Amino acid sequence: GRGVAGQTFNGTPGLIPSKLNAGAEYPLNLTCSMPETISDLQNVNVILMLIDADTDRVINANIAHVEVENAIDEVVDDSTLPVEFFDLQGRRINNPKKGTLLIRKQGSKVRKIIY
């Protein structure tokens, strides 16, 4: 059967630009949690409405299918990735000098170190 997951929605400030151009597309990528009452995520659709903030009138609406991501595509061992060094201004340092305060990045791990 059909159901509603939520009864009110107050909008998300800044989600789309304040000035829109007719005919232009504004792609969105949203993440949300699903209520436990939904048993089949492959059968979920979302209705998106563009509401005029001054008049509270719906000026456009669309239905979108929910794409379910429930698997890990790949596991990467960060220790096998190359190490990069940056100074505190974010500039890459190719030949770090001993005693220098640096940012060390290896894969998704970032640390502040003294080289």
C-alpha positions in Angstrom: 0.0 0.0 0.0 0.9 3.6 -0.2 1.9 5.7 2.7 3.4 9.0 3.8 6.7 9.1 5.6 6.3 12.4 7.4 3.5 14.9 7.7 5.3 18.2 7.5 8.2 19.7 5.7 9.7 23.1 6.2 12.1 23.1 3.4 15.9 23.2 3.3 17.4 26.6 3.1 20.1 27.0 0.4 19.2 23.8 -1.3 18.6 25.5 -4.6 19.8 29.0 -5.8 17.6 31.9 -4.8 17.4 33.0 -8.5 16.3 30.4 -11.0 16.4 30.5 -14.8 13.5 29.2 -16.8 14.3 25.9 -18.4 17.5 25.4 -16.5 18.0 22.2 -14.6 19.2 22.2 -11.0 20.3 18.6 -10.1 20.1 17.6 -6.5 21.6 14.7 -4.6 19.9 14.2 -1.2 20.4 11.8 1.6 17.8 10.9 4.1 17.0 8.1 6.5 14.0 5.9 5.8 11.4 5.0 8.5 11.5 1.4 9.8 8.0 0.9 8.5 9.3 0.8 4.9 9.9 -2.8 4.1 10.9 -2.6 0.4 13.3 0.3 -0.4 13.3 -0.7 -4.1 9.7 0.5 -4.2 10.1 4.0 -2.8 9.5 7.2 -4.6 9.9 10.8 -3.4 7.8 13.7 -4.4 9.7 17.0 -4.8 7.8 20.3 -4.7 9.1 23.8 -5.5 7.0 26.1 -3.3 7.0 29.9 -3.7 8.0 31.2 -0.3 6.0 34.4 -0.7 2.7 32.8 -1.7 3.1 29.2 -0.4 1.9 28.0 -3.8 3.4 24.9 -5.4 5.0 26.2 -8.6 6.5 22.9 -9.8 6.5 19.3 -8.6 8.2 16.1 -9.7 8.4 12.4 -8.6 11.8 10.7 -8.3 12.7 7.1 -7.7 14.9 6.5 -4.6 18.3 4.9 -5.4 19.2 2.5 -2.7 22.9 2.2 -1.7 23.3 -0.7 0.7 26.5 -2.3 -0.3 30.2 -1.5 0.0 31.7 -1.4 -3.4 35.3 -1.6 -2.4 37.5 -1.6 0.6 40.8 0.3 0.3 43.7 -0.1 2.7 45.0 3.5 3.2 48.4 2.2 4.2 49.0 1.1 0.6 48.3 4.6 -0.8 50.9 7.3 -1.4 51.7 9.8 1.4 51.3 13.5 0.6 52.6 16.4 2.7 51.1 20.0 2.9 52.1 23.1 4.8 49.5 24.8 7.1 48.4 27.0 4.1 47.5 23.9 2.1 50.4 24.0 -0.3 51.9 20.6 -1.4 55.4 20.0 0.0 57.4 17.6 -2.2 60.6 17.5 -0.1 59.7 18.0 3.6 62.4 19.2 6.0 63.0 17.7 9.4 61.4 19.6 12.2 58.7 21.2 10.0 55.0 21.3 11.1 53.1 19.7 8.3 49.8 18.0 7.3 50.3 14.4 6.4 47.6 12.8 4.1 47.5 9.1 3.2 44.2 8.0 1.6 41.4 9.3 3.8 43.6 9.7 6.8 44.9 13.2 7.6 47.1 14.2 10.6 49.1 17.2 11.7 52.7 16.1 12.3 56.2 17.4 12.9 58.3 15.8 10.2 
